[in-house]
Structure formats: structure tokens, C-alpha cells
Amino acid sequence: MSTNGTDWEVVDSFSGTTGVGYVQYRTDLETLKSARYAAVRSITPNGPAQPGGQMVVTEFEVYELASPEVLTPSSPTLTGLDITPDPVSLMAGLSQALTVKAKYSDNNETDVTGSAIYSTDNSSIATVSSAGNVASVAAGTTSVTAAFGGKTKTVQVTVTSGNNGTGNGSNGTETGNGSNGTGTGSSGTSGGNGSGSGLQPTPTRPVFNDKVDPDVVRSIVARGKNASAVTFTDVAPSSWSAAVIENAARMGIVSGFANGAFKPDANVTRAEFATMLVRAFGLAPAGSALFKDTQGHWAANAIAALNDLGIISGYGDGTFRPDQPISRAEIVVMLARLTNYVPATTSQFSDVESNWAADAIGAFAAAGIVSGKGEGKFAPASSATRAESVAILVRLLEKLLVQE
């Protein structure tokens, strides 16, 4: 058959009630090259038929182009969006990555998570990042909406209270530049700063300063002693950090992730450690974020609380970089600023003498709160793991409460 100068050849025939041309006709014939090159025409009884015609008839023949030319099919249309998980359930302090898929009229789906636009109905309960990561803030119910291609999809987000983890901070590059991170002051040293405990520090034991209510800390520790045992799937009982991680979890300072893991070897972020610190010392979260990159962040209140107390100061460009891994030096300085301590007269480490955090590192090493990384080095600019940060924090609490 020839139509408009195009040669066709019969490749199949069938019976039915409706014929539709230039569509995805399915046939068992292996010789059919593509639905884009096929056509259907009537052979009875409605007179001359044209490839691509639509008519009510009883018998059809399927044609294929003898010399295929590309016949452009109509583009599939976007019919809707799917989000997983749906609904979202989180404990306060944890986060959940969403996956958004676009559904099309040809039954295909495409992942558009990175292209969708997200919004939350109540950022005081849960926030959502531009990458589709939902971070819980406080107990309650809200909804998160993804928009793409003129379509939207909304999922319910339920946040429950509890002793939760510290979030899933993304990785970054730690510079170890303390003057841009937590500042260079020595506000944690003894000598006129006062003491929240009324005690004087010794070389082997720092004490609370007036930024901390010791009774609040004691109640947190007491709660941990009375709490049920806590285990994590990736923290073996024989692990060096098992005891301190469980202790911190029982006190409500940290917990694990939704899959039951703790990820002890993962880097801890600045936001994560800020949250741990606020929980460990019972510091009151502040109401507003002062850094331009913490607005709406899951740890914004904890970060603001530490800023109000002078524990952190952020970077010169007005950012805090909450999702950047925190350095070992930054951890020690943040802890030191909540204590009064006696500066060490000698250094145990060959790589901290000229470091901005040398006084705090030396004092905390002398008190047995921190240790080196081997070969006489502390590695102050290196990122700290979740296990390391918890261990340092718990050791400090033990030292501060030794009089009890």
C-alpha cells in the first residue's frame, strides 16, 4: 500500500471494534520495529481506509513502514507526583529524606526530587530543605508539599517527642580555622569568671561556670541513671565507645537513627554538636536564629542558645555553617566556655602549641577529658566522629560532677 508517497507493508491483522492509527499497537510479531512506525487500517467494510484513521469497524490490518521515517508521537503529559515516604513520622531531632517522582501519561515515572520545590505549613514543627530533607523541630503535626511541573503533592508529617538523635548532618570540608568558627577567646579559663558550682577548678578537674545551672545538669545525669538500657545495631558491646554512647543516650543527649543505628564513625556536624551540648547542660533554647544560614534549620534554637551565651560566634560572613563537620579543637573550646579550668603548664601534643585552642586543649588533656590521636599529636583541625564527641562530652560531665 502507498499513502502520500510512503510505502507500507502488512505485518499483522486482527479483529476488534475500534482502530486508532499511529499509536502503540502491541503485537507479538518480532519484525515490528516500533510502534512509531506502525499504522492500522480497516479492511472491511467502510470503504477506502487511510493509515492512521479512526473508525468503528470489525477487521484491521497492521502496517509497518517499508522504509521507516520517524513519525513523532505526542509527548507524554505529567499526570501527578508521588512522594515517599507518605506519611512521614519522626521523633524530634531526626530527619527524613523525601523522594519525589513525577508520573506521566505513558505510565513512566521520573525522579524529580532535586528539581521539586518544597514548602512546609509549620516550620516550628518541621522544616524542609531545597533538597527535600525534612527535619523535625518539635512535637506536632504539619504537612510538607512538593511542587513540580504545575503539579503538587502534600504529605503529612508527624513529629513525636522523645530522647532523640542529633540529625543527619551533611558532610563538608573542615578548615580547622577556629577564629572563623567558635572564636579565639579564652572565656572558659579561671580567674574572675565566677563558678556556677561555687567550687574552684584544679588542674585535674574543671568546674561549672555561671553559664550553667549545676542542678539542672545533675537532674539530667540522674535521669540517665534511672533510664532503661539503650542499644544500637552498629555499636558492639565490646566497642571502646559503647558505654559512653549508651550513657549519653540514656541521659537524652543523643539517640540513633530510624534504622536503629548510631553511626559512631560518622563525622559530627556543628549543628549536631550544638544540639548535644544544649541537651547535656540543660541550656534553654533561644527563640531566634542570628545566622543567615540557620533560619529554618532543625538546630536553629540550639545554635541561637549557644550564641546568646557566647559559646559560639559563627563566621565572618554571618554564617554558622551548621552542616559542616566540627573540628576537635572547636569541640574542646565550646566545652571549655561552659567551665572554669586551670590552664596546663605544659603541652602533651606537638601540634597544638600555636593553635588558637591550645589553652583549652592542654587543660582538658591534663584533666583526662581529651586524648591524642597517636604519635604525640592531637589533630586539632581534624573532624570529630559522633563517638569521639560523645566520649569527650560524657567525660567532662563526669569530671564536673565528681564532687557528687
Secondary structure, 3 states (H helix, E strand, C coil): CEECCEEEEEEEEEECCEECCCCCCCCCCCCCCCHHHEEEEEEECCCCCCCCCCEECCEEEEEEECCCCCCCCCCCCEEEEEEECCCEEEECCCEEECEEEEEECCCCEEECCCCCEEEECCCCCEEECCCCEEEECCCEEEEEEEEECCEEEEEEEEEECCCCCCCCCCCCCCCCCHHHHCCCCCCCECCCCCCCCCCCCECCECEECCCCCHHHHHHHHHHHHHCCCCCCCCCCCCCCCHHHHHHHHHCCCCCCCCCCCCCCCCECEHHHHHHHHHHHHCCCCCCCCCCCCCCCCCCHHHHHHHHHCCCCCCCCCCCCCCCCECEHHHHHHHHHCCEEECCCCCCCCCCCCCCCCHHHHHHHHHCCCCCCCECCECCCCCECEHHHHHHHHHHHHHHHCCCC
